[in-house]
Each structure stands twice: as structure tokens, then as C-alpha cells.
Amino acid sequence: MKMKKIYPLMSLLGLTLFLSSCLEEGSSNYSESSVVYLDSGSGETYGKTLTGRFITSPQMQMMQPGTFKFFAYSWDEAYGTTMIGEIPADNVNINSDPVDVPHTTLNRATPPEVEEPDMFLALSEPFYANDEYYFGDHWLFEYAYEARKGEEALIEVYEVEDPESAANEVLLEVRLIIVGEPEPGASLTSWSDIIAVDMGPLRAHYEGLEEGQRNLKIQIQYYNKNSTGPMKLPYTYQLTIGNEA
């Protein structure tokens, strides 16, 4: 994966911009730039957007289900819809080259100890759907960091063992790892990227502990350049697991 400047039309930690649209109430057309989760059904590859839309197009038939892409797209009432089972998906035009969103999987192992962890400049709150279907149980994080040309940023996410946590409380740690050899004389530059984290291992573990539906309370910590130790995102995030009795 190459380091990237921030995606077009996105500002630093601007996950709210994923939700921006030129669709006005009563309008019959829209244009958006969004991360899209690719899925398949009824013999069709289609996308689920961060704005809650279902979309499809001929170009999307060549994309891999189970992945995330970032691109601009537009829809007009004249384009119509395609039925995916019982759900109508808008037939959109894709107006930019799709960009792959990097992917990683939650590691339930304890994070390795390091003397000097690489520091984020910032980490966004996660963007996710509270089920395992809409985004394939993935959480999206936008993050910012510093690196030199020739270096690359990797992201790993761990479950931290916390003996003081209740049975339904979980602490995750998002780790930044800078790898590669910087070019001679290269200066530090600020970068921004986004990562899709598969939370399936976490769901599978806690669903296997007991039956019934319940909510996990998840806190997230990370190392920030402006802190002396791990700091936590400001909120607790809820993940519903299991099925109703």
C-alpha cells in the first residue's frame, strides 16, 4: 500500500463528510463521494454506501465483493434501479477512478510491548453499522500520521486484556507501525488514510461465550503524538451481538 494524501473531498478526521450529499429533500437525483462496501446478491455486485444507499453499475460488476472502495458517483431518476432481492439499488454512474480502502482484521492477542511506539497525529471515531451484514462487520477508521518518503504506515488492531473490565466491556488498541527505509534527506510529512477493520473475530468470540442478545461496550485507545501514554477515544461504542431469544 502506498501512502496517500487525504482522499478527495475529505478533510482531516472528516468522517462527517462521508455523509454529505447534494441530495435535497424532494430531489430525484444526487451526487456523492463516499466509501462503498461491495456485496453481492441476485447475481449482481452492488454497493452499500456510508450514506445508507444501495447502488450498482456495470463497472461494479468487475469489483470484488467483501472489499471497500472510495469513489464519486451520481444518480438520476432516469437511470432507474435494479432489484437486489427485495431491495432496489440505484443504477449510478461512477465518476472517478475507484480507490482501494486498505483492510485489516482484529487480532485478539495482546498487543506486543514496544519501547517507543509510533504515534498518530489523530485517530477518528469509528464509522460502523451495529450488525454484521451492512458493512460485513467492518469498522472504518480515518487516521493521520507523519512519515518520510520511502516509509509506509501499517495499522494493527488488538484486544487489550483488562482485568478490571466487566464481562461486556472490551478495550481495543489501534497501533500505528511505520515501516520501510526513508529516502536520504527526506523530511517528515503529514499523511492521512483510512482503514477497514474486520471485527468478526471479536463477535465470534463473545457470541460463543453465551446465548442471547447483548451489547458489548467497546473503548478504543491509541498512541498520540501529544500524549505521554495511550489515550482513549472520548466515547464508548456499542456492538450488539447474538440473537434475541
Secondary structure, 3 states (H helix, E strand, C coil): CCCCCCCCCCCCCCHHHHHCCCCCCCCCEEEEEEEEEEEEECCEEEEEECCCCEEECCHHHHCCCCCEEEEEEEEEHHHCEEEECCEEEEECEECCCCEECCEEECECCCCCCCCCCECEEEECCCEECCCCCCCCCEEEEEEEEEECCCEEEEEEEEEECCCCCCCCEEEEEEEEEEEECCCCCCCCEEEEEEEEEECHHHHHHHHCCCCCCEEEEEEEEEEECCCCCEEECCCCEEEEECCCC
